[in-house]
């Protein structure tokens, strides 16, 4: 019997330009990523947003 690999499906992000209201980021896979002090500062200064942070954590989890 041969083992068939099922394709991995990725859930599309639903974060658009939503504000980050606390010190954590909820990722589409259901995990919670605590934000560092620097990331919270960048968000407060509007130098980054939730979508950019999510993309960075998604890349680091895939590697």
Helices and strands as residue ranges (DSSP letters): E 24-26, E 32-34, H 37-44, H 50-62
